Amino acid sequence: AGRIEEGLDLYRNALAASGLSEKEDNNDTVVVLSQLTNTLVATGGWDELEALIPRFRESSLKETKRLGRLCLEELSCLHVTAQLLEARGRPQEALKELHALLDLARNNQAPLQRSSYIELVREVS
């Protein structure tokens, strides 16, 4: 568990540093949030994940708006939200997030890998 904790600490530090950037975009923040939230899902860090989701959602939506196209981390945010809800024993809410993810991907012709798409459809079914 030592290496995983070290990795989480590095992501947390990178997230803190990303807010100090004077760039107009927040791509660094979105990418770090994506990595950190996925690692928290893998390690069961549900409380920390729950606290980060609003920031992740806001940052990814802002990045989508800045890019003028779908920011793929927006899909990642919906997926980790669904995983959190599932872990918290709220499967119906998790399904809503997964349906939103699939709808967003379809409506924006997002390049989901076939295996990822099949996995999500199984989660929704």
KOLVO-99107 format. One record per atom (N, C-alpha, C): x, y, z; residue number from 1. Coordinates in steps of 0.1 Angstrom, whole numbers. Layout:
BEGIN
<site xx="X" yy="Y" zz="Z" num="NUM"/>
...
# end
This chain:
BEGIN
<site xx="8" yy="-12" zz="0" num="1"/>
<site xx="0" yy="0" zz="0" num="1"/>
<site xx="9" yy="13" zz="0" num="1"/>
<site xx="21" yy="11" zz="3" num="2"/>
<site xx="30" yy="23" zz="4" num="2"/>
<site xx="32" yy="30" zz="-9" num="2"/>
<site xx="33" yy="23" zz="-20" num="3"/>
<site xx="35" yy="29" zz="-33" num="3"/>
<site xx="22" yy="36" zz="-38" num="3"/>
<site xx="11" yy="30" zz="-35" num="4"/>
<site xx="-2" yy="36" zz="-39" num="4"/>
<site xx="-4" yy="49" zz="-31" num="4"/>
<site xx="-1" yy="49" zz="-18" num="5"/>
<site xx="-2" yy="61" zz="-10" num="5"/>
<site xx="7" yy="72" zz="-15" num="5"/>
<site xx="19" yy="68" zz="-19" num="6"/>
<site xx="29" yy="78" zz="-25" num="6"/>
<site xx="23" yy="84" zz="-38" num="6"/>
<site xx="17" yy="75" zz="-46" num="7"/>
<site xx="11" yy="80" zz="-58" num="7"/>
<site xx="-1" yy="89" zz="-56" num="7"/>
<site xx="-9" yy="86" zz="-46" num="8"/>
<site xx="-20" yy="95" zz="-42" num="8"/>
<site xx="-15" yy="108" zz="-37" num="8"/>
<site xx="-5" yy="108" zz="-29" num="9"/>
<site xx="1" yy="120" zz="-24" num="9"/>
<site xx="7" yy="129" zz="-36" num="9"/>
<site xx="13" yy="122" zz="-46" num="10"/>
<site xx="18" yy="130" zz="-58" num="10"/>
<site xx="6" yy="136" zz="-65" num="10"/>
<site xx="-5" yy="129" zz="-67" num="11"/>
<site xx="-16" yy="134" zz="-74" num="11"/>
<site xx="-22" yy="146" zz="-66" num="11"/>
<site xx="-23" yy="144" zz="-53" num="12"/>
<site xx="-28" yy="155" zz="-44" num="12"/>
<site xx="-20" yy="168" zz="-46" num="12"/>
<site xx="-6" yy="166" zz="-46" num="13"/>
<site xx="3" yy="177" zz="-47" num="13"/>
<site xx="1" yy="183" zz="-61" num="13"/>
<site xx="0" yy="175" zz="-71" num="14"/>
<site xx="-2" yy="180" zz="-85" num="14"/>
<site xx="-15" yy="188" zz="-86" num="14"/>
<site xx="-25" yy="183" zz="-79" num="15"/>
<site xx="-38" yy="190" zz="-79" num="15"/>
<site xx="-37" yy="204" zz="-73" num="15"/>
<site xx="-30" yy="205" zz="-61" num="16"/>
<site xx="-28" yy="217" zz="-54" num="16"/>
<site xx="-20" yy="227" zz="-63" num="16"/>
<site xx="-9" yy="222" zz="-70" num="17"/>
<site xx="-1" yy="230" zz="-79" num="17"/>
<site xx="-8" yy="234" zz="-91" num="17"/>
<site xx="-18" yy="226" zz="-96" num="18"/>
<site xx="-25" yy="230" zz="-109" num="18"/>
<site xx="-33" yy="243" zz="-107" num="18"/>
<site xx="-37" yy="245" zz="-95" num="19"/>
<site xx="-45" yy="257" zz="-92" num="19"/>
<site xx="-37" yy="270" zz="-92" num="19"/>
<site xx="-24" yy="268" zz="-91" num="20"/>
<site xx="-15" yy="280" zz="-91" num="20"/>
<site xx="-11" yy="285" zz="-105" num="20"/>
<site xx="-14" yy="277" zz="-115" num="21"/>
<site xx="-11" yy="280" zz="-129" num="21"/>
<site xx="-18" yy="293" zz="-133" num="21"/>
<site xx="-11" yy="301" zz="-141" num="22"/>
<site xx="-18" yy="314" zz="-146" num="22"/>
<site xx="-23" yy="312" zz="-160" num="22"/>
<site xx="-23" yy="299" zz="-165" num="23"/>
<site xx="-28" yy="297" zz="-178" num="23"/>
<site xx="-43" yy="299" zz="-178" num="23"/>
<site xx="-49" yy="303" zz="-190" num="24"/>
<site xx="-63" yy="305" zz="-190" num="24"/>
<site xx="-71" yy="292" zz="-190" num="24"/>
<site xx="-65" yy="281" zz="-194" num="25"/>
<site xx="-73" yy="269" zz="-194" num="25"/>
<site xx="-70" yy="261" zz="-181" num="25"/>
<site xx="-78" yy="252" zz="-178" num="26"/>
<site xx="-77" yy="244" zz="-166" num="26"/>
<site xx="-74" yy="229" zz="-169" num="26"/>
<site xx="-68" yy="227" zz="-181" num="27"/>
<site xx="-65" yy="213" zz="-185" num="27"/>
<site xx="-57" yy="205" zz="-175" num="27"/>
<site xx="-47" yy="212" zz="-169" num="28"/>
<site xx="-39" yy="205" zz="-159" num="28"/>
<site xx="-47" yy="200" zz="-148" num="28"/>
<site xx="-56" yy="208" zz="-143" num="29"/>
<site xx="-65" yy="205" zz="-132" num="29"/>
<site xx="-74" yy="193" zz="-136" num="29"/>
<site xx="-80" yy="193" zz="-147" num="30"/>
<site xx="-89" yy="183" zz="-152" num="30"/>
<site xx="-82" yy="170" zz="-153" num="30"/>
<site xx="-70" yy="170" zz="-159" num="31"/>
<site xx="-62" yy="157" zz="-161" num="31"/>
<site xx="-58" yy="152" zz="-147" num="31"/>
<site xx="-53" yy="160" zz="-138" num="32"/>
<site xx="-49" yy="155" zz="-125" num="32"/>
<site xx="-62" yy="150" zz="-117" num="32"/>
<site xx="-73" yy="157" zz="-118" num="33"/>
<site xx="-85" yy="152" zz="-112" num="33"/>
<site xx="-89" yy="138" zz="-117" num="33"/>
<site xx="-88" yy="137" zz="-130" num="34"/>
<site xx="-92" yy="124" zz="-136" num="34"/>
<site xx="-83" yy="113" zz="-131" num="34"/>
<site xx="-70" yy="115" zz="-130" num="35"/>
<site xx="-61" yy="105" zz="-125" num="35"/>
<site xx="-63" yy="102" zz="-110" num="35"/>
<site xx="-65" yy="112" zz="-102" num="36"/>
<site xx="-67" yy="111" zz="-88" num="36"/>
<site xx="-80" yy="104" zz="-85" num="36"/>
<site xx="-91" yy="108" zz="-92" num="37"/>
<site xx="-104" yy="101" zz="-89" num="37"/>
<site xx="-104" yy="87" zz="-93" num="37"/>
<site xx="-97" yy="83" zz="-104" num="38"/>
<site xx="-97" yy="69" zz="-108" num="38"/>
<site xx="-89" yy="61" zz="-98" num="38"/>
<site xx="-78" yy="67" zz="-93" num="39"/>
<site xx="-70" yy="60" zz="-83" num="39"/>
<site xx="-78" yy="58" zz="-70" num="39"/>
<site xx="-86" yy="68" zz="-66" num="40"/>
<site xx="-94" yy="67" zz="-54" num="40"/>
<site xx="-105" yy="56" zz="-56" num="40"/>
<site xx="-110" yy="55" zz="-68" num="41"/>
<site xx="-120" yy="44" zz="-70" num="41"/>
<site xx="-113" yy="31" zz="-68" num="41"/>
<site xx="-101" yy="29" zz="-74" num="42"/>
<site xx="-93" yy="17" zz="-73" num="42"/>
<site xx="-89" yy="13" zz="-59" num="42"/>
<site xx="-87" yy="23" zz="-51" num="43"/>
<site xx="-83" yy="21" zz="-37" num="43"/>
<site xx="-94" yy="22" zz="-27" num="43"/>
<site xx="-107" yy="25" zz="-32" num="44"/>
<site xx="-118" yy="26" zz="-22" num="44"/>
<site xx="-118" yy="38" zz="-14" num="44"/>
<site xx="-112" yy="49" zz="-19" num="45"/>
<site xx="-111" yy="62" zz="-12" num="45"/>
<site xx="-124" yy="70" zz="-14" num="45"/>
<site xx="-135" yy="64" zz="-10" num="46"/>
<site xx="-148" yy="70" zz="-13" num="46"/>
<site xx="-151" yy="84" zz="-7" num="46"/>
<site xx="-147" yy="86" zz="5" num="47"/>
<site xx="-149" yy="99" zz="11" num="47"/>
<site xx="-142" yy="110" zz="4" num="47"/>
<site xx="-129" yy="108" zz="1" num="48"/>
<site xx="-121" yy="118" zz="-6" num="48"/>
<site xx="-127" yy="120" zz="-20" num="48"/>
<site xx="-131" yy="109" zz="-27" num="49"/>
<site xx="-136" yy="110" zz="-40" num="49"/>
<site xx="-149" yy="118" zz="-40" num="49"/>
<site xx="-158" yy="115" zz="-31" num="50"/>
<site xx="-170" yy="123" zz="-30" num="50"/>
<site xx="-168" yy="138" zz="-28" num="50"/>
<site xx="-158" yy="142" zz="-21" num="51"/>
<site xx="-155" yy="156" zz="-19" num="51"/>
<site xx="-149" yy="162" zz="-32" num="51"/>
<site xx="-143" yy="154" zz="-41" num="52"/>
<site xx="-136" yy="159" zz="-53" num="52"/>
<site xx="-146" yy="160" zz="-65" num="52"/>
<site xx="-157" yy="152" zz="-65" num="53"/>
<site xx="-165" yy="151" zz="-76" num="53"/>
<site xx="-171" yy="165" zz="-81" num="53"/>
<site xx="-176" yy="173" zz="-72" num="54"/>
<site xx="-181" yy="186" zz="-76" num="54"/>
<site xx="-170" yy="195" zz="-84" num="54"/>
<site xx="-158" yy="195" zz="-79" num="55"/>
<site xx="-147" yy="202" zz="-85" num="55"/>
<site xx="-144" yy="196" zz="-99" num="55"/>
<site xx="-144" yy="182" zz="-99" num="56"/>
<site xx="-141" yy="175" zz="-112" num="56"/>
<site xx="-152" yy="178" zz="-122" num="56"/>
<site xx="-164" yy="178" zz="-118" num="57"/>
<site xx="-175" yy="180" zz="-127" num="57"/>
<site xx="-174" yy="195" zz="-132" num="57"/>
<site xx="-172" yy="204" zz="-123" num="58"/>
<site xx="-172" yy="218" zz="-127" num="58"/>
<site xx="-160" yy="221" zz="-137" num="58"/>
<site xx="-148" yy="215" zz="-133" num="59"/>
<site xx="-136" yy="217" zz="-142" num="59"/>
<site xx="-138" yy="211" zz="-155" num="59"/>
<site xx="-143" yy="199" zz="-156" num="60"/>
<site xx="-145" yy="192" zz="-169" num="60"/>
<site xx="-155" yy="199" zz="-178" num="60"/>
<site xx="-166" yy="204" zz="-172" num="61"/>
<site xx="-176" yy="212" zz="-179" num="61"/>
<site xx="-170" yy="225" zz="-185" num="61"/>
<site xx="-162" yy="231" zz="-176" num="62"/>
<site xx="-155" yy="244" zz="-180" num="62"/>
<site xx="-145" yy="241" zz="-192" num="62"/>
<site xx="-138" yy="230" zz="-191" num="63"/>
<site xx="-129" yy="226" zz="-202" num="63"/>
<site xx="-136" yy="223" zz="-215" num="63"/>
<site xx="-147" yy="216" zz="-214" num="64"/>
<site xx="-156" yy="213" zz="-226" num="64"/>
<site xx="-160" yy="226" zz="-232" num="64"/>
<site xx="-164" yy="236" zz="-224" num="65"/>
<site xx="-168" yy="249" zz="-229" num="65"/>
<site xx="-156" yy="256" zz="-236" num="65"/>
<site xx="-145" yy="256" zz="-230" num="66"/>
<site xx="-133" yy="262" zz="-235" num="66"/>
<site xx="-129" yy="256" zz="-248" num="66"/>
<site xx="-129" yy="243" zz="-249" num="67"/>
<site xx="-125" yy="236" zz="-261" num="67"/>
<site xx="-135" yy="237" zz="-272" num="67"/>
<site xx="-148" yy="239" zz="-269" num="68"/>
<site xx="-158" yy="240" zz="-279" num="68"/>
<site xx="-162" yy="226" zz="-284" num="68"/>
<site xx="-158" yy="216" zz="-277" num="69"/>
<site xx="-161" yy="202" zz="-279" num="69"/>
<site xx="-160" yy="194" zz="-266" num="69"/>
<site xx="-165" yy="182" zz="-266" num="70"/>
<site xx="-165" yy="174" zz="-254" num="70"/>
<site xx="-151" yy="171" zz="-249" num="70"/>
<site xx="-149" yy="174" zz="-236" num="71"/>
<site xx="-137" yy="171" zz="-229" num="71"/>
<site xx="-139" yy="156" zz="-224" num="71"/>
<site xx="-131" yy="147" zz="-228" num="72"/>
<site xx="-133" yy="133" zz="-224" num="72"/>
<site xx="-133" yy="131" zz="-209" num="72"/>
<site xx="-127" yy="140" zz="-202" num="73"/>
<site xx="-127" yy="138" zz="-187" num="73"/>
<site xx="-141" yy="140" zz="-182" num="73"/>
<site xx="-150" yy="147" zz="-189" num="74"/>
<site xx="-164" yy="149" zz="-185" num="74"/>
<site xx="-171" yy="135" zz="-184" num="74"/>
<site xx="-167" yy="126" zz="-194" num="75"/>
<site xx="-172" yy="112" zz="-193" num="75"/>
<site xx="-166" yy="105" zz="-181" num="75"/>
<site xx="-153" yy="107" zz="-179" num="76"/>
<site xx="-147" yy="101" zz="-167" num="76"/>
<site xx="-153" yy="105" zz="-154" num="76"/>
<site xx="-157" yy="117" zz="-153" num="77"/>
<site xx="-163" yy="122" zz="-141" num="77"/>
<site xx="-177" yy="115" zz="-139" num="77"/>
<site xx="-184" yy="114" zz="-149" num="78"/>
<site xx="-197" yy="107" zz="-148" num="78"/>
<site xx="-195" yy="92" zz="-144" num="78"/>
<site xx="-184" yy="86" zz="-149" num="79"/>
<site xx="-182" yy="72" zz="-146" num="79"/>
<site xx="-177" yy="70" zz="-131" num="79"/>
<site xx="-168" yy="79" zz="-126" num="80"/>
<site xx="-164" yy="77" zz="-112" num="80"/>
<site xx="-175" yy="81" zz="-103" num="80"/>
<site xx="-184" yy="90" zz="-107" num="81"/>
<site xx="-196" yy="93" zz="-99" num="81"/>
<site xx="-205" yy="81" zz="-98" num="81"/>
<site xx="-207" yy="74" zz="-109" num="82"/>
<site xx="-215" yy="62" zz="-109" num="82"/>
<site xx="-209" yy="51" zz="-100" num="82"/>
<site xx="-196" yy="50" zz="-101" num="83"/>
<site xx="-189" yy="40" zz="-92" num="83"/>
<site xx="-190" yy="44" zz="-77" num="83"/>
<site xx="-189" yy="56" zz="-74" num="84"/>
<site xx="-191" yy="61" zz="-60" num="84"/>
<site xx="-205" yy="58" zz="-56" num="84"/>
<site xx="-215" yy="61" zz="-64" num="85"/>
<site xx="-229" yy="58" zz="-60" num="85"/>
<site xx="-232" yy="43" zz="-58" num="85"/>
<site xx="-226" yy="35" zz="-67" num="86"/>
<site xx="-227" yy="21" zz="-65" num="86"/>
<site xx="-221" yy="16" zz="-52" num="86"/>
<site xx="-209" yy="21" zz="-49" num="87"/>
<site xx="-202" yy="18" zz="-36" num="87"/>
<site xx="-210" yy="22" zz="-24" num="87"/>
<site xx="-218" yy="33" zz="-26" num="88"/>
<site xx="-226" yy="39" zz="-15" num="88"/>
<site xx="-239" yy="32" zz="-14" num="88"/>
<site xx="-242" yy="22" zz="-22" num="89"/>
<site xx="-254" yy="15" zz="-21" num="89"/>
<site xx="-266" yy="22" zz="-28" num="89"/>
<site xx="-263" yy="30" zz="-38" num="90"/>
<site xx="-273" yy="38" zz="-45" num="90"/>
<site xx="-273" yy="34" zz="-60" num="90"/>
<site xx="-277" yy="21" zz="-63" num="91"/>
<site xx="-275" yy="17" zz="-77" num="91"/>
<site xx="-284" yy="24" zz="-87" num="91"/>
<site xx="-296" yy="28" zz="-83" num="92"/>
<site xx="-304" yy="35" zz="-93" num="92"/>
<site xx="-298" yy="49" zz="-97" num="92"/>
<site xx="-292" yy="56" zz="-87" num="93"/>
<site xx="-286" yy="68" zz="-91" num="93"/>
<site xx="-273" yy="66" zz="-99" num="93"/>
<site xx="-266" yy="55" zz="-96" num="94"/>
<site xx="-254" yy="51" zz="-104" num="94"/>
<site xx="-259" yy="48" zz="-119" num="94"/>
<site xx="-270" yy="41" zz="-121" num="95"/>
<site xx="-275" yy="39" zz="-134" num="95"/>
<site xx="-278" yy="52" zz="-142" num="95"/>
<site xx="-283" yy="61" zz="-135" num="96"/>
<site xx="-286" yy="74" zz="-141" num="96"/>
<site xx="-274" yy="81" zz="-146" num="96"/>
<site xx="-263" yy="80" zz="-138" num="97"/>
<site xx="-250" yy="86" zz="-142" num="97"/>
<site xx="-245" yy="79" zz="-154" num="97"/>
<site xx="-246" yy="65" zz="-154" num="98"/>
<site xx="-241" yy="58" zz="-166" num="98"/>
<site xx="-249" yy="60" zz="-178" num="98"/>
<site xx="-262" yy="62" zz="-177" num="99"/>
<site xx="-270" yy="66" zz="-189" num="99"/>
<site xx="-266" yy="79" zz="-194" num="99"/>
<site xx="-264" yy="89" zz="-185" num="100"/>
<site xx="-260" yy="102" zz="-189" num="100"/>
<site xx="-246" yy="101" zz="-196" num="100"/>
<site xx="-237" yy="93" zz="-191" num="101"/>
<site xx="-224" yy="91" zz="-198" num="101"/>
<site xx="-226" yy="86" zz="-212" num="101"/>
<site xx="-234" yy="76" zz="-213" num="102"/>
<site xx="-236" yy="70" zz="-227" num="102"/>
<site xx="-243" yy="80" zz="-236" num="102"/>
<site xx="-253" yy="87" zz="-231" num="103"/>
<site xx="-260" yy="97" zz="-239" num="103"/>
<site xx="-250" yy="108" zz="-244" num="103"/>
<site xx="-242" yy="113" zz="-234" num="104"/>
<site xx="-232" yy="123" zz="-238" num="104"/>
<site xx="-222" yy="118" zz="-248" num="104"/>
<site xx="-218" yy="106" zz="-246" num="105"/>
<site xx="-208" yy="100" zz="-256" num="105"/>
<site xx="-214" yy="99" zz="-270" num="105"/>
<site xx="-227" yy="94" zz="-270" num="106"/>
<site xx="-234" yy="92" zz="-283" num="106"/>
<site xx="-236" yy="106" zz="-290" num="106"/>
<site xx="-241" yy="115" zz="-282" num="107"/>
<site xx="-245" yy="128" zz="-288" num="107"/>
<site xx="-233" yy="136" zz="-293" num="107"/>
<site xx="-221" yy="133" zz="-287" num="108"/>
<site xx="-209" yy="140" zz="-291" num="108"/>
<site xx="-199" yy="131" zz="-299" num="108"/>
<site xx="-204" yy="119" zz="-303" num="109"/>
<site xx="-196" yy="110" zz="-311" num="109"/>
<site xx="-182" yy="108" zz="-304" num="109"/>
<site xx="-182" yy="106" zz="-291" num="110"/>
<site xx="-170" yy="105" zz="-284" num="110"/>
<site xx="-163" yy="92" zz="-287" num="110"/>
<site xx="-150" yy="92" zz="-288" num="111"/>
<site xx="-143" yy="79" zz="-292" num="111"/>
<site xx="-141" yy="70" zz="-281" num="111"/>
<site xx="-152" yy="63" zz="-277" num="112"/>
<site xx="-151" yy="53" zz="-266" num="112"/>
<site xx="-146" yy="40" zz="-273" num="112"/>
<site xx="-137" yy="34" zz="-266" num="113"/>
<site xx="-132" yy="21" zz="-271" num="113"/>
<site xx="-144" yy="11" zz="-270" num="113"/>
<site xx="-145" yy="2" zz="-279" num="114"/>
<site xx="-155" yy="-8" zz="-279" num="114"/>
<site xx="-156" yy="-16" zz="-266" num="114"/>
<site xx="-145" yy="-20" zz="-261" num="115"/>
<site xx="-146" yy="-27" zz="-248" num="115"/>
<site xx="-151" yy="-19" zz="-237" num="115"/>
<site xx="-148" yy="-6" zz="-236" num="116"/>
<site xx="-153" yy="3" zz="-226" num="116"/>
<site xx="-168" yy="5" zz="-228" num="116"/>
<site xx="-172" yy="6" zz="-240" num="117"/>
<site xx="-186" yy="8" zz="-243" num="117"/>
<site xx="-194" yy="-4" zz="-238" num="117"/>
<site xx="-189" yy="-16" zz="-242" num="118"/>
<site xx="-196" yy="-28" zz="-238" num="118"/>
<site xx="-197" yy="-30" zz="-223" num="118"/>
<site xx="-186" yy="-26" zz="-216" num="119"/>
<site xx="-185" yy="-27" zz="-201" num="119"/>
<site xx="-196" yy="-17" zz="-195" num="119"/>
<site xx="-197" yy="-5" zz="-201" num="120"/>
<site xx="-207" yy="4" zz="-195" num="120"/>
<site xx="-221" yy="-1" zz="-198" num="120"/>
<site xx="-223" yy="-6" zz="-209" num="121"/>
<site xx="-237" yy="-11" zz="-212" num="121"/>
<site xx="-240" yy="-22" zz="-203" num="121"/>
<site xx="-231" yy="-31" zz="-200" num="122"/>
<site xx="-233" yy="-42" zz="-190" num="122"/>
<site xx="-236" yy="-36" zz="-176" num="122"/>
<site xx="-229" yy="-25" zz="-172" num="123"/>
<site xx="-232" yy="-19" zz="-159" num="123"/>
<site xx="-246" yy="-13" zz="-159" num="123"/>
<site xx="-250" yy="-8" zz="-170" num="124"/>
<site xx="-264" yy="-1" zz="-171" num="124"/>
<site xx="-275" yy="-12" zz="-171" num="124"/>
<site xx="-272" yy="-23" zz="-177" num="125"/>
<site xx="-282" yy="-34" zz="-179" num="125"/>
<site xx="-286" yy="-40" zz="-166" num="125"/>
# end
